[in-house]
Amino acid sequence: MARLGSGCPVCNRKLFNSRFDATFRLDDGSEKFFFGLPASLCDLCQQLYLDPDLIELLSVPEGRCTFAIETDAVLMRGAWSSPNSSPNV
């Protein structure tokens, strides 16, 4: 998760920690999509916080997050099951 402690750096409210699917727009106008990123969200400020080392690892240091949604846990479980198995829902 983002190295922020437990509070938002702007409003100091508690952050929601989860995994998010996110889109980053780069300086050249292209976009990169990532799935299941560990991050922290401030519900009030609507800001998503990622660990700076992760941002560097993803090669989006100058990118701007334009869309993020919490990863669906049901889809995550189904993605790891074998093709012949039925999902346990």
All heavy atoms as an XYZ file, in Angstrom:
686
protein
N       0.833     -1.184      0.000
C       0.000      0.000      0.000
C       0.875      1.242      0.000
O       2.057      1.182      0.252
C      -0.913      0.014      1.213
C      -1.866     -1.156      1.315
S      -3.002     -1.226     -0.071
C      -3.392     -2.934     -0.080
N       0.258      2.340     -0.258
C       1.004      3.595     -0.283
C       1.607      3.876      1.091
O       1.007      3.568      2.108
C       0.085      4.734     -0.703
N       2.803      4.451      1.113
C       3.479      4.744      2.375
C       2.947      6.040      2.970
O       3.583      7.065      2.920
C       4.981      4.860      2.142
C       5.638      3.541      1.899
C       7.114      3.725      1.730
N       7.372      3.964      0.318
C       8.485      4.456     -0.167
N       9.457      4.806      0.627
N       8.647      4.623     -1.463
N       1.738      5.994      3.520
C       1.108      7.206      4.033
C       0.697      7.101      5.487
O       0.107      8.013      6.015
C      -0.143      7.527      3.205
C       0.076      7.798      1.737
C      -1.248      7.820      1.008
C       0.811      9.095      1.541
N       0.961      5.998      6.109
C       0.393      5.796      7.431
C      -1.065      5.429      7.252
O      -1.426      4.731      6.334
N      -1.922      5.950      8.092
C      -3.332      5.581      7.972
C      -4.222      6.752      7.574
O      -5.421      6.582      7.439
C      -3.824      5.000      9.300
O      -3.693      5.987     10.315
N      -3.632      7.943      7.380
C      -4.453      9.104      7.076
C      -4.105      9.766      5.764
O      -2.979      9.703      5.292
N      -5.098     10.415      5.178
C      -4.923     11.167      3.937
C      -3.994     12.358      4.197
O      -4.175     13.082      5.176
C      -6.277     11.660      3.446
S      -6.176     12.755      2.008
N      -2.998     12.597      3.335
C      -2.092     13.728      3.545
C      -2.774     15.088      3.361
O      -2.263     16.101      3.824
C      -0.994     13.529      2.503
C      -1.472     12.501      1.574
C      -2.599     11.775      2.207
N      -3.949     15.124      2.726
C      -4.657     16.387      2.498
C      -5.637     16.693      3.628
O      -5.596     17.756      4.234
C      -5.394     16.366      1.139
C      -6.214     17.629      0.940
C      -4.409     16.184     -0.001
N      -6.524     15.722      3.942
C      -7.577     15.987      4.924
C      -7.417     15.204      6.227
O      -8.186     15.384      7.155
C      -8.945     15.696      4.320
S      -9.245     13.936      4.022
N      -6.441     14.286      6.273
C      -6.123     13.485      7.445
C      -7.202     12.460      7.807
O      -7.182     11.893      8.888
C      -5.790     14.363      8.655
C      -4.823     13.677      9.591
O      -4.009     12.875      9.150
N      -4.914     14.000     10.864
N      -8.157     12.220      6.909
C      -9.166     11.187      7.164
C      -8.581      9.819      6.863
O      -7.584      9.690      6.155
C     -10.399     11.433      6.293
C     -11.174     12.663      6.763
C     -12.362     12.881      5.928
N     -13.338     11.813      6.179
C     -14.627     11.991      6.121
N     -15.120     13.177      5.832
N     -15.445     11.001      6.332
N      -9.228      8.784      7.378
C      -8.754      7.419      7.194
C      -8.813      7.029      5.712
O      -9.766      7.361      5.010
C      -9.606      6.451      8.019
C      -9.091      5.051      7.992
C      -9.869      4.146      8.919
C      -9.314      2.732      8.806
N     -10.000      1.805      9.656
N      -7.785      6.304      5.259
C      -7.722      5.838      3.881
C      -8.294      4.430      3.771
O      -8.187      3.624      4.690
C      -6.274      5.834      3.387
C      -5.617      7.194      3.272
C      -4.135      7.039      3.004
C      -6.276      8.023      2.183
N      -8.878      4.147      2.609
C      -9.418      2.834      2.288
C      -8.353      2.094      1.481
O      -7.980      2.535      0.393
C     -10.712      3.004      1.483
C     -11.264      1.729      0.948
C     -11.854      0.805      1.789
C     -11.210      1.449     -0.403
C     -12.370     -0.374      1.300
C     -11.726      0.274     -0.909
C     -12.310     -0.640     -0.057
N      -7.818      1.000      2.029
C      -6.767      0.225      1.365
C      -7.364     -0.963      0.648
O      -8.122     -1.733      1.240
C      -5.739     -0.260      2.386
C      -5.032      0.890      3.057
O      -4.584      1.815      2.406
N      -4.941      0.838      4.370
N      -7.017     -1.119     -0.626
C      -7.531     -2.237     -1.409
C      -6.665     -2.393     -2.655
O      -5.574     -1.837     -2.736
C      -8.997     -1.973     -1.793
O      -9.562     -3.138     -2.370
N      -7.173     -3.112     -3.624
C      -6.526     -3.240     -4.938
C      -7.427     -2.559     -5.960
O      -8.653     -2.675     -5.890
C      -6.300     -4.692     -5.298
C      -5.281     -5.344     -4.381
C      -4.810     -6.685     -4.910
N      -3.720     -7.174     -4.095
C      -2.440     -6.954     -4.353
N      -2.096     -6.251     -5.406
N      -1.501     -7.437     -3.568
N      -6.792     -1.851     -6.886
C      -7.533     -1.054     -7.855
C      -7.050     -1.332     -9.272
O      -5.865     -1.590     -9.494
C      -7.359      0.445     -7.559
C      -7.964      0.863     -6.249
C      -7.250      0.740     -5.068
C      -9.256      1.362     -6.196
C      -7.799      1.109     -3.851
C      -9.820      1.738     -4.985
C      -9.085      1.601     -3.811
N      -7.972     -1.272    -10.218
C      -7.644     -1.263    -11.639
C      -7.568      0.207    -12.016
O      -8.458      0.982    -11.656
C      -8.727     -1.963    -12.459
C      -8.923     -3.424    -12.033
O      -7.993     -4.006    -11.443
O     -10.002     -3.972    -12.304
N      -6.507      0.604    -12.715
C      -6.301      2.032    -12.963
C      -5.759      2.287    -14.369
O      -5.080      1.451    -14.957
C      -5.336      2.607    -11.932
N      -6.075      3.483    -14.875
C      -5.583      3.968    -16.162
C      -4.728      5.201    -15.903
O      -5.136      6.094    -15.169
C      -6.764      4.365    -17.075
O      -7.618      3.248    -17.244
C      -6.271      4.846    -18.423
N      -3.558      5.237    -16.527
C      -2.662      6.386    -16.428
C      -2.474      6.989    -17.807
O      -2.180      6.265    -18.769
C      -1.294      5.973    -15.879
C      -1.324      5.611    -14.434
C      -1.680      4.337    -14.030
C      -0.996      6.549    -13.472
C      -1.706      3.997    -12.686
C      -1.031      6.221    -12.129
C      -1.388      4.945    -11.739
N      -2.650      8.303    -17.926
C      -2.382      9.015    -19.173
C      -0.974      9.581    -19.088
O      -0.621     10.279    -18.144
C      -3.388     10.125    -19.417
C      -3.133     10.824    -20.750
C      -4.284     11.688    -21.220
N      -5.453     10.850    -21.471
C      -6.662     11.101    -20.950
N      -6.860     12.150    -20.185
N      -7.671     10.318    -21.220
N      -0.173      9.286    -20.106
C       1.212      9.727    -20.142
C       1.335     11.052    -20.883
O       0.396     11.494    -21.551
C       2.079      8.656    -20.804
C       1.955      7.258    -20.171
C       2.803      6.258    -20.930
C       2.335      7.300    -18.712
N       2.506     11.679    -20.761
C       2.739     12.988    -21.379
C       2.523     12.980    -22.888
O       2.100     13.980    -23.469
C       4.161     13.479    -21.084
C       4.312     13.926    -19.639
O       3.294     14.184    -18.977
O       5.469     14.010    -19.188
N       2.802     11.846    -23.558
C       2.649     11.781    -25.015
C       1.207     11.501    -25.443
O       0.918     11.336    -26.616
C       3.593     10.743    -25.613
C       3.279      9.317    -25.175
O       2.283      9.099    -24.445
O       4.040      8.406    -25.563
N       0.276     11.428    -24.475
C      -1.134     11.201    -24.778
C      -1.542      9.737    -24.766
O      -2.723      9.423    -24.819
N      -0.577      8.822    -24.701
C      -0.911      7.403    -24.651
C      -1.393      7.046    -23.238
O      -1.244      7.828    -22.299
C       0.306      6.552    -25.032
O       1.348      6.720    -24.090
N      -1.984      5.865    -23.119
C      -2.489      5.418    -21.827
C      -1.934      4.044    -21.494
O      -1.676      3.243    -22.388
C      -4.011      5.359    -21.828
C      -4.657      6.719    -21.933
C      -6.172      6.651    -21.881
O      -6.740      5.647    -22.349
O      -6.775      7.604    -21.374
N      -1.760      3.797    -20.207
C      -1.357      2.481    -19.715
C      -2.425      2.016    -18.738
O      -2.908      2.792    -17.923
C      -0.008      2.537    -19.007
C       1.174      2.657    -19.932
C       2.463      2.478    -19.148
C       3.655      2.442    -20.071
N       4.896      2.161    -19.320
N      -2.772      0.727    -18.838
C      -3.782      0.133    -17.976
C      -3.113     -0.864    -17.044
O      -2.256     -1.636    -17.473
C      -4.840     -0.590    -18.815
C      -5.484      0.293    -19.833
C      -5.016      0.325    -21.134
C      -6.542      1.113    -19.489
C      -5.598      1.146    -22.081
C      -7.135      1.940    -20.425
C      -6.660      1.954    -21.721
N      -3.514     -0.849    -15.770
C      -2.972     -1.768    -14.784
C      -4.125     -2.353    -13.981
O      -5.115     -1.687    -13.727
C      -2.000     -1.057    -13.837
C      -0.806     -0.483    -14.547
C      -0.781      0.851    -14.905
C       0.276     -1.287    -14.865
C       0.314      1.379    -15.565
C       1.376     -0.760    -15.523
C       1.394      0.568    -15.878
N      -3.960     -3.604    -13.579
C      -5.011     -4.305    -12.852
C      -4.477     -4.816    -11.524
O      -3.377     -5.342    -11.442
C      -5.542     -5.465    -13.703
C      -6.081     -5.009    -15.017
C      -5.279     -4.996    -16.147
C      -7.375     -4.542    -15.120
C      -5.771     -4.546    -17.363
C      -7.873     -4.090    -16.329
C      -7.070     -4.092    -17.448
N      -5.277     -4.662    -10.474
C      -4.939     -5.188     -9.162
C      -3.821     -4.456     -8.448
O      -3.090     -5.057     -7.671
N      -3.698     -3.149     -8.661
C      -2.652     -2.370     -7.998
C      -2.996     -2.146     -6.525
O      -4.096     -1.687     -6.210
C      -2.495     -0.998     -8.654
C      -2.008     -0.958    -10.092
C      -2.011      0.475    -10.601
C      -0.621     -1.558    -10.191
N      -2.066     -2.429     -5.608
C      -2.318     -2.099     -4.211
C      -2.246     -0.577     -4.041
O      -1.296      0.060     -4.506
C      -1.180     -2.795     -3.468
C      -0.102     -2.950     -4.478
C      -0.777     -3.066     -5.811
N      -3.265     -0.005     -3.444
C      -3.317      1.456     -3.302
C      -4.225      1.835     -2.144
O      -4.904      0.994     -1.567
C      -3.822      2.097     -4.595
N      -4.222      3.129     -1.836
C      -5.061      3.687     -0.772
C      -5.910      4.799     -1.363
O      -5.412      5.621     -2.136
C      -4.191      4.250      0.351
O      -3.370      3.245      0.874
N      -7.182      4.835     -0.988
C      -8.115      5.826     -1.528
C      -8.690      6.665     -0.399
O      -9.109      6.136      0.630
C      -9.257      5.131     -2.268
C     -10.357      6.031     -2.818
C      -9.846      6.845     -3.997
C     -11.565      5.219     -3.212
N      -8.709      7.984     -0.617
C      -9.395      8.880      0.312
C     -10.792      9.112     -0.251
O     -10.950      9.648     -1.352
C      -8.663     10.213      0.451
S      -9.559     11.358      1.539
N     -11.801      8.690      0.501
C     -13.180      8.812      0.046
C     -13.595     10.274     -0.092
O     -14.303     10.642     -1.023
C     -14.102      8.079      1.015
C     -15.512      7.946      0.480
O     -15.667      7.717     -0.729
O     -16.454      8.075      1.283
N     -13.139     11.121      0.807
C     -13.521     12.530      0.776
C     -12.828     13.290     -0.361
O     -13.466     13.968     -1.153
C     -13.202     13.196      2.111
C     -13.580     14.672      2.224
C     -15.098     14.838      2.154
C     -13.055     15.258      3.513
N     -11.519     13.157     -0.461
C     -10.736     13.894     -1.468
C     -10.784     13.244     -2.851
O     -10.408     13.875     -3.836
C      -9.278     13.998     -1.033
S      -9.029     14.915      0.490
N     -11.218     11.983     -2.911
C     -11.247     11.227     -4.160
C      -9.863     11.115     -4.797
O      -9.709     11.200     -6.010
C     -12.252     11.843     -5.157
C     -13.685     11.798     -4.678
C     -14.191     10.376     -4.578
O     -14.223      9.662     -5.560
N     -14.574      9.959     -3.383
N      -8.847     10.941     -3.952
C      -7.478     10.787     -4.424
C      -7.013      9.358     -4.174
O      -7.263      8.791     -3.113
C      -6.544     11.755     -3.685
C      -6.778     13.199     -4.031
C      -6.453     13.503     -5.479
O      -5.422     13.114     -5.995
N      -7.361     14.197     -6.141
N      -6.344      8.800     -5.179
C      -5.775      7.463     -5.076
C      -4.280      7.606     -4.836
O      -3.603      8.336     -5.550
C      -6.032      6.688     -6.372
C      -5.603      5.226     -6.377
C      -6.489      4.417     -5.430
C      -5.663      4.663     -7.778
N      -3.774      6.925     -3.821
C      -2.362      7.012     -3.464
C      -1.691      5.671     -3.687
O      -2.140      4.651     -3.167
C      -2.202      7.438     -2.005
C      -2.746      8.814     -1.751
C      -4.017      8.994     -1.204
C      -2.015      9.945     -2.081
C      -4.531     10.254     -0.976
C      -2.520     11.215     -1.868
C      -3.770     11.356     -1.316
O      -4.277     12.616     -1.099
N      -0.614      5.686     -4.487
C       0.198      4.505     -4.738
C       1.585      4.730     -4.166
O       2.051      5.872     -4.089
C       0.336      4.238     -6.239
C      -0.856      3.592     -6.934
C      -1.878      4.618     -7.317
C      -0.378      2.855     -8.141
N       2.239      3.653     -3.819
C       3.607      3.727     -3.330
C       4.483      4.327     -4.437
O       4.414      3.886     -5.581
C       4.078      2.314     -2.976
C       5.406      2.306     -2.284
O       6.360      2.897     -2.820
O       5.497      1.701     -1.207
N       5.310      5.317     -4.120
C       6.183      5.931     -5.134
C       7.097      4.921     -5.832
O       7.377      5.059     -7.025
C       7.000      6.953     -4.347
C       6.169      7.262     -3.152
C       5.427      5.993     -2.833
N       7.532      3.902     -5.106
C       8.370      2.871     -5.734
C       7.584      2.083     -6.773
O       8.122      1.695     -7.811
C       8.939      1.921     -4.684
C       9.946      2.593     -3.764
O      10.544      3.614     -4.179
O      10.128      2.100     -2.632
N       6.300      1.846     -6.516
C       5.452      1.141     -7.476
C       5.237      1.994     -8.720
O       5.280      1.489     -9.845
C       4.109      0.774     -6.839
C       3.119      0.037     -7.731
C       3.705     -1.273     -8.242
C       1.820     -0.207     -6.993
N       5.036      3.281     -8.543
C       4.863      4.188     -9.682
C       6.105      4.139    -10.571
O       6.000      4.069    -11.804
C       4.578      5.623     -9.202
C       3.202      5.683     -8.532
C       4.651      6.612    -10.364
C       2.905      6.989     -7.841
N       7.265      4.144     -9.964
C       8.525      4.069    -10.718
C       8.643      2.715    -11.421
O       9.020      2.642    -12.591
C       9.704      4.288     -9.762
C      10.995      4.587    -10.447
C      10.996      5.943    -11.131
O      10.382      6.888    -10.621
O      11.637      6.042    -12.194
N       8.302      1.642    -10.718
C       8.369      0.297    -11.284
C       7.450      0.147    -12.492
O       7.788     -0.510    -13.473
C       8.012     -0.738    -10.217
C       8.057     -2.199    -10.642
C       9.496     -2.620    -10.905
C       7.447     -3.067     -9.565
N       6.280      0.794    -12.449
C       5.312      0.719    -13.550
C       5.669      1.641    -14.715
O       4.996      1.635    -15.736
C       3.915      1.083    -13.037
C       3.332      0.177    -11.963
C       2.030      0.754    -11.439
C       3.135     -1.231    -12.491
N       6.706      2.439    -14.542
C       7.161      3.391    -15.581
C       6.099      4.431    -15.908
O       5.866      4.756    -17.072
C       7.587      2.647    -16.850
O       8.649      1.780    -16.585
N       5.455      4.974    -14.874
C       4.480      6.043    -15.070
C       4.755      7.226    -14.129
O       3.813      7.841    -13.627
C       3.020      5.546    -14.882
C       2.622      4.596    -15.990
C       2.819      4.903    -13.525
N       6.044      7.594    -13.916
C       6.325      8.663    -12.950
C       5.722     10.006    -13.333
O       5.378     10.800    -12.468
C       7.852      8.725    -12.911
C       8.290      8.142    -14.196
C       7.254      7.112    -14.553
N       5.576     10.278    -14.606
C       4.975     11.533    -15.058
C       3.519     11.341    -15.466
O       2.855     12.278    -15.900
C       5.771     12.107    -16.239
C       7.232     12.371    -15.925
C       7.426     13.327    -14.759
O       6.672     14.305    -14.643
O       8.336     13.077    -13.948
N       3.026     10.116    -15.347
C       1.649      9.827    -15.752
C       0.643     10.342    -14.741
O       0.944     10.542    -13.576
N      -0.559     10.558    -15.235
C      -1.648     11.028    -14.378
C      -2.731      9.956    -14.356
O      -3.200      9.518    -15.410
C      -2.192     12.332    -14.944
C      -3.353     12.899    -14.173
C      -3.793     14.225    -14.790
N      -4.944     14.733    -14.128
C      -4.911     15.537    -13.073
N      -3.756     15.928    -12.609
N      -6.015     15.954    -12.506
N      -3.138      9.540    -13.159
C      -4.201      8.550    -13.040
C      -5.515      9.210    -13.437
O      -5.944     10.185    -12.821
C      -4.275      8.010    -11.614
S      -5.532      6.741    -11.403
N      -6.136      8.700    -14.488
C      -7.377      9.299    -14.982
C      -8.612      8.484    -14.626
O      -9.727      8.965    -14.744
C      -7.326      9.473    -16.508
O      -7.080      8.206    -17.122
C      -6.250     10.455    -16.899
N      -8.411      7.233    -14.203
C      -9.551      6.395    -13.836
C      -9.064      5.281    -12.925
O      -8.015      4.687    -13.170
C     -10.187      5.774    -15.083
C     -11.325      4.842    -14.767
C     -12.578      5.342    -14.467
C     -11.137      3.475    -14.747
C     -13.628      4.489    -14.159
C     -12.175      2.611    -14.441
C     -13.423      3.117    -14.153
N      -9.810      4.994    -11.876
C      -9.498      3.873    -10.988
C     -10.788      3.320    -10.413
O     -11.720      4.072    -10.118
C      -8.564      4.309     -9.861
N     -10.834      2.015    -10.279
C     -11.992      1.348     -9.698
C     -11.479      0.176     -8.873
O     -10.476     -0.450     -9.230
C     -12.976      0.883    -10.800
C     -14.267      0.372    -10.190
C     -12.341     -0.138    -11.719
C     -15.380      0.175    -11.197
N     -12.143     -0.099     -7.772
C     -11.702     -1.204     -6.936
C     -11.826     -2.512     -7.709
O     -12.833     -2.765     -8.374
C     -12.516     -1.279     -5.646
C     -11.979     -2.314     -4.687
C     -12.746     -2.389     -3.385
O     -13.848     -1.820     -3.280
O     -12.235     -3.042     -2.467
N     -10.789     -3.341     -7.636
C     -10.781     -4.629     -8.312
C     -11.873     -5.510     -7.726
O     -12.028     -5.591     -6.515
C      -9.411     -5.302     -8.143
O      -8.418     -4.438     -8.685
C      -9.351     -6.639     -8.850
N     -12.626     -6.163     -8.594
C     -13.714     -7.037     -8.169
C     -13.146     -8.347     -7.637
O     -12.484     -9.083     -8.357
C     -14.639     -7.300     -9.362
C     -15.910     -8.013     -8.967
O     -15.907     -8.744     -7.960
O     -16.908     -7.838     -9.670
N     -13.400     -8.649     -6.374
C     -12.857     -9.855     -5.744
C     -13.363    -11.127     -6.414
O     -12.644    -12.114     -6.510
C     -13.202     -9.880     -4.255
N     -14.591    -11.142     -6.899
C     -15.137    -12.327     -7.559
C     -14.380    -12.587     -8.855
O     -14.008    -13.716     -9.152
C     -16.651    -12.159     -7.832
C     -17.175    -13.308     -8.670
C     -17.402    -12.041     -6.534
N     -14.107    -11.545     -9.615
C     -13.355    -11.722    -10.854
C     -11.928    -12.153    -10.566
O     -11.356    -12.945    -11.304
C     -13.343    -10.433    -11.677
C     -14.681    -10.041    -12.293
C     -14.546     -8.725    -13.044
C     -15.189    -11.132    -13.228
N     -11.353    -11.668     -9.490
C      -9.983    -12.062     -9.147
C      -9.925    -13.554     -8.846
O      -9.033    -14.245     -9.309
C      -9.474    -11.265     -7.943
C      -9.115     -9.841     -8.279
S      -8.595     -8.793     -6.902
C      -7.876     -9.866     -5.740
N     -10.883    -14.064     -8.094
C     -10.897    -15.498     -7.788
C     -11.072    -16.300     -9.056
O     -10.407    -17.295     -9.262
C     -12.028    -15.816     -6.816
C     -11.659    -15.646     -5.377
C     -12.664    -16.341     -4.479
N     -14.039    -15.965     -4.751
C     -14.717    -15.032     -4.105
N     -14.143    -14.369     -3.144
N     -15.953    -14.772     -4.417
N     -11.973    -15.888     -9.936
C     -12.227    -16.613    -11.173
C     -11.042    -16.605    -12.115
O     -10.815    -17.552    -12.853
N     -10.259    -15.549    -12.074
C      -9.114    -15.442    -12.972
C      -8.050    -16.470    -12.639
O      -7.281    -16.875    -13.508
C      -8.527    -14.042    -12.901
N      -7.985    -16.923    -11.388
C      -6.943    -17.854    -10.991
C      -7.399    -19.291    -11.011
O      -6.615    -20.195    -10.794
C      -6.432    -17.493     -9.594
C      -5.823    -16.152     -9.565
C      -6.318    -15.027     -8.962
C      -4.615    -15.728    -10.209
N      -5.495    -13.959     -9.181
C      -4.431    -14.359     -9.946
C      -3.657    -16.375    -10.995
C      -3.350    -13.635    -10.423
C      -2.579    -15.659    -11.459
C      -2.438    -14.312    -11.182
N      -8.672    -19.541    -11.269
C      -9.133    -20.937    -11.302
C      -8.829    -21.541    -12.657
O      -8.613    -20.855    -13.649
C     -10.626    -21.001    -10.991
O     -11.350    -20.286    -11.954
N      -8.810    -22.864    -12.718
C      -8.518    -23.543    -13.972
C      -9.684    -23.394    -14.937
O     -10.825    -23.199    -14.529
C      -8.221    -25.015    -13.713
O      -9.402    -25.691    -13.311
N      -9.445    -23.506    -16.258
C     -10.502    -23.303    -17.250
C     -11.660    -24.290    -17.122
O     -12.763    -23.998    -17.522
C      -9.800    -23.497    -18.591
C      -8.348    -23.576    -18.312
C      -8.167    -23.788    -16.856
N     -11.423    -25.464    -16.559
C     -12.475    -26.476    -16.464
C     -13.219    -26.448    -15.141
O     -14.161    -27.199    -14.962
C     -11.872    -27.873    -16.667
C     -11.269    -28.006    -18.043
O     -11.770    -27.432    -19.001
N     -10.194    -28.762    -18.143
N     -12.800    -25.603    -14.225
C     -13.485    -25.547    -12.922
C     -14.554    -24.476    -12.928
O     -14.456    -23.491    -13.633
C     -12.486    -25.307    -11.800
O     -11.961    -24.006    -11.918
N     -15.575    -24.695    -12.120
C     -16.616    -23.687    -12.000
C     -16.277    -22.786    -10.811
O     -15.744    -23.247     -9.807
C     -17.985    -24.334    -11.803
O     -17.964    -25.115    -10.639
N     -16.589    -21.467    -10.920
C     -16.269    -20.550     -9.824
C     -17.081    -20.855     -8.578
O     -18.236    -21.266     -8.660
C     -16.607    -19.155    -10.375
C     -17.399    -19.388    -11.607
C     -17.193    -20.814    -12.043
N     -16.471    -20.691     -7.417
C     -17.164    -20.885     -6.142
C     -17.730    -19.551     -5.710
O     -17.045    -18.751     -5.132
C     -16.201    -21.390     -5.069
C     -15.638    -22.744     -5.422
O     -16.253    -23.487     -6.162
N     -14.464    -23.065     -4.908
N     -18.967    -19.321     -5.999
C     -19.596    -18.032     -5.660
C     -20.681    -18.269     -4.651
O     -21.350    -19.211     -4.619
C     -20.172    -17.343     -6.914
C     -20.774    -16.029     -6.548
C     -19.088    -17.190     -7.941
